[in-house]
Structure formats: structure tokens, C-alpha cells
Amino acid sequence: MDKLVLGIYLDGLTINAALVRQDQGFFQVEALESFKLFDTLDKSESDDKKAAAADGNDHENIEFDDNDDLFGYNSDIGADQTHDVAQARGNIDVIIEMMTKMAPPGIPVAFNLLATQVNYKVIQAEAEKSKAKLKKLVWNELSEEGAGPIISQNIGLAAIDESSYLGMVHKDYLVFSSLLSEALKVGGRKFSPIILIDTIEFALAEYINRTVDLTTDDRAAVVLFSQNYTKIMFLKGHKIENVLPTIHIGARSSKICETAFSKMLYELDFKGIDSPQTIILAGEVDLVQAEPFFNERFPNLRIIKLETDDTLLGLNAKEFSGRTSSYSVAISLALKAMQPKKNRHYKENYLPKQIREKQSEFVVAWHGFAMLGIVLLTMLFLFIQTNKINSKISEHKVALNQINTELVLLKNVEHDVDSLRMEINNIERGAALIDSLGGQTTRWMPLVETLSDAMQQVGNFSINKIETVSKQKMIVAINLSSLEQVALLERFIPGSKVLSVINQKSEETSGMLQLTIECDVTNMQPGKNKQSMVMAAQDY
């Protein structure tokens, strides 16, 4: 089935959008474009100060409550941020422009958590621990690292091996979801549901697993260059083995490649991370000239620039040939959103329950009455059809009784019918025999007539044997008195082939020739053969 999803990568004030289509497991990038926001979506600093003042920095009493509304989806945009009203309105205009240009009405959306609001840590735990206990352990570990107050639905887990997990915590307030909802209302567009909110790392890892050939034992380093930051993660096969802390320097810095290179060497030397055989570069690779830099620094490693193949670019995206790496995250988000959950390596979706419920209510509000009317009409239709069927059943029962009565009356005729059937079978067998004999006669007659005509022109000869080889071929053994008769006879019979000529010398038959000839009976026409024989005899 044909699917369309708009993947949105939030990178500071930059939005990279990718419209991706998938049909029968194959995807195609339909459109790519970048947009600039007027104001940042990262509102966490002031909110963290408010939260710290409210709870006195006491994280020990934090409870896991899925009903906490930390996302601002149900609040009015700008209600607590009056100084940002103008910027928020400007951001809404940008989102309206993006949705109008990039996506047909109602197309679902997938976007990423803000990179600055996501923290990772590798934790050691027993495999038999429940998911709830593992989440609690992740919360404790990252709380000690200064991750701040969190709730359970903001925690992610990914198994590395039997005893270690990659834990993730985010504190993104999802301002973009509110802006998107408001933009759709202001723009008067059909509702576009949010179907996936994911981290950059998990979405990018899914895309790499789908497009880069890595075995389960291969180790790879992934470097993502964004406008405002740089991310590095290490893969073992299809699994993320470690995610390094975000480097808060982006593609605008001329030294970012050196910084990323130094960070990788430090982690490899002092943190015990195994050396990769492959380095995968994504994001603003061309802007920072990362590909030649890493080829020079790691000449023995495989350096891959994460690019979408030209064959997977639609007509509107052909101009981005060789430049799709900047949109890798947006494409990754769209592809993961279309992929069935059971086929994903990282199944988590950080779309909050509040947004899911609000989207469901929206759909019901639009379609509930229509569905109710359809149900009532369906019930009425089924009731009418049931009455018609019952009436037909009664009629068929009456007809069946009449048929049974007639069968009883006709039972006496059964014996006579059987006798007639036996006689008919005998007649059919006789007719079949006659037909078979007639077929044989029909096939032999042209040959016999041809040989009879030949005797008048060739001279006397005797036929020893006529043998049927196939439906088209017959073999005739003939005794002749001279070789001239052999030549004339072969010319007289069209499609014939002399198989052998034997000179039989004995006291009784001096100089007798025995001719064996193969004849094609399909083309024999005795009258025409006679004319041909006369002409052949004259020529001879």
C-alpha cells in the first residue's frame, strides 16, 4: 500500500524536511527542503529554573506519573511566555509554509526530540530484571549525572548484550507539537497526525541498518554534523553500543572535524571502546569537508558518506543528488514511522499519551456522526436482506417438496432408463469402432490410389508390405524389375524418401529389386500425383 510521511529534523533554528513515499517495501524521497525559524524551540532553561524552585531540587521524591503534562500540548502557545508571542507567531508562519509546500493535507508527521534535551548512559543490569526496574535504574543513573527531573514515559532502553543496556532520558517539552497543531488550525489545513517522535540516534541507526551493509560483528562509528552541535555514536552490527555526550559545536565551526576526531580518539584510548572498521558521516558533511578529512586521518578505514541513492529520489528531489546527507535524519524519521514496529530494532516511540488521546478525539469529533449513520444504515440494510433471504428459503422449501413428490412418481421409470443407457453405450462402442476403422481407411486410401496410378506409369511391380509408422508416415516394401522404376516411383510419390534398394538374385527371380520407401500420406492427392508422374516420365 502506498504511504507518505513527512520527516522533520529540528536543528536549532533550522528545519530540514523530507517527504518520503513507501510502496511494497521500497521507499522514494519525493521532496527535500530547509526552513528557518524565528525563535528557538528549546525553552528548557527557564522551565528548569521554575521546576527547581518548586521542588527545592529534591529529586528523591519524584514519582513516575504518566498523566503529568510536561509537553505543553494542551496549553495555549505563549501563555507562559508572553515575551515570545511575536516569535511564536513567526514560527507558526514558517510551519504553515513548510506544510503547504511539502505535504498534501492530512499526511502524518514524524519529528525528533531536541538533541540538547536527550541524555544517554550505558548501564549494567541483570537480564532478568523487569522493564520497570530497568527504567528506574536508568532514572537513578542519569539523575546522578544531572539529567534533572524526569517521568517514566521519557525513558528509553535498548539492549546491548545480556547484561548491559543503553539508557536514554529526555526532558523535551515538545514545543513543536503545539506549534504544529496551532499552524494547522491557523492555516485551515486538514489535520496531520504526529505518528512518531524519536531520538536522532535511534532513528539514524534504523536508517543505517537499512542502507549500509554491516555484519553483526562489524564495528562502526557514526558522526552527525549539524548546524549547532555534533553527535558521535558507536555501533556493533545493528546495535548502538555507546553514544558520546553531545559536542555543542556544529558545522559553523571550522575546527569541528578536529574536535570530533580528538573526541573519538579519547574515547577509543581511555574508555575501552573497540576500534571501528567503518566511519559513517551524516549531516553537513560537505559543509565541513568531513569526508576528505577522515579519509586522511583514517586511511585504513572505510569512510562512508550517508547518501540516498539517486534511483530513490523522486522528480522533485533530483536536484539534491549527492547532497541528501544533510537530510539524513529527516529521511530516517519518515522511514522509521512507516516501518512496522515489529521490524524495528529500536521500537520506542516517545509520542506522549496526551497527544495520542487528543489526536484520537480529533478524529472521532470529525467522523463519529458519519460512522454512526453508516452503522445504522448497515443494520437497516442487513435487516431487509435477512427478510428477503428468509422469504426465499420458504419458497425453496415448497419447491423442494414438489420435486421430492415428482421423484417418487418417476422412480418406476428408473429401470427403463438404465436399460436404454446400456443400449446407448453399446451403440457408442460400435460407432467408435466404425470411426476408428474409417480413420485407418481414410489414411490408407490415398496411398493405395497413388500406388495404383503409379503402376500405370512406372510399369508392373508388386507390393510386399505396407506398414504404418505414425499418423503422417507409412513405409512400403515394393518389388521392381529395374532401377528406372525406382527413380520414377520416387518422383511420382510426393514427400517420399527411398530407405533402401536391394538387388535380389536367385534362380526364381533374376534381377529383381526390392525397394523400401517412406511415404508422407498427409499431402497425397492421387490425381495431382498422376499428372506429376506423367511429366516426370516425359522428362526422364
Number of C-alpha atoms within 10 A of each C-alpha: 6 10 13 24 27 30 29 25 27 24 21 19 16 18 21 21 29 29 26 27 22 18 11 8 10 9 18 21 26 20 22 25 15 14 14 15 20 16 16 15 20 18 13 14 8 11 12 14 11 12 13 15 11 10 12 9 13 11 15 9 8 11 11 13 11 14 11 11 14 16 18 19 22 12 11 11 18 15 11 11 11 10 10 14 14 13 15 21 18 15 23 24 17 18 24 22 14 19 22 14 11 18 21 16 14 15 18 21 24 26 30 25 22 23 22 19 15 19 20 22 18 20 18 17 15 11 14 9 10 10 11 10 11 22 22 15 16 27 24 14 17 21 16 11 11 9 18 17 21 21 20 16 19 20 22 23 20 19 18 19 12 11 12 16 24 21 25 21 26 24 22 22 21 22 17 23 20 19 23 22 17 19 21 20 13 12 15 11 15 12 17 20 21 21 19 22 22 22 23 23 20 22 27 23 22 22 20 19 16 13 13 12 10 17 11 10 10 14 21 25 22 25 23 26 29 24 19 18 20 24 23 21 20 24 24 19 16 22 21 24 23 20 21 16 16 16 17 14 19 20 23 15 13 13 13 20 22 14 14 20 16 12 16 19 13 13 14 14 12 8 9 9 15 14 15 17 14 19 22 20 24 26 25 23 23 18 14 20 13 23 18 13 14 19 15 10 11 15 10 10 14 14 20 16 19 24 18 20 13 16 10 17 21 18 10 11 19 18 14 17 15 14 17 26 23 25 26 28 30 28 31 27 33 31 28 25 26 20 14 10 13 8 10 14 18 20 18 17 16 18 20 19 14 18 19 14 11 14 17 12 13 14 13 13 11 10 11 13 11 11 12 11 11 12 12 11 12 11 12 12 11 12 12 10 12 12 11 11 12 11 11 11 12 11 11 12 11 10 11 12 11 11 12 11 10 11 12 9 10 10 9 10 10 9 10 9 11 11 11 11 12 11 12 12 12 12 12 12 12 12 12 12 12 12 12 12 12 12 11 13 11 11 19 15 14 18 22 13 17 21 21 13 18 25 15 12 17 20 13 12 17 12 13 12 10 17 11 15 11 10 11 12 16 19 20 19 19 18 20 23 18 15 14 12 21 22 15 19 25 18 19 27 26 20 15 18 15 16 12 11 17 11 16 12 11 9 6 7 10 11 14 17 21 22 22 21 21 22 23 18 22 14 12 19 15 21 12 12 20 21 13 16 23 17 13 16 18 8 7 9
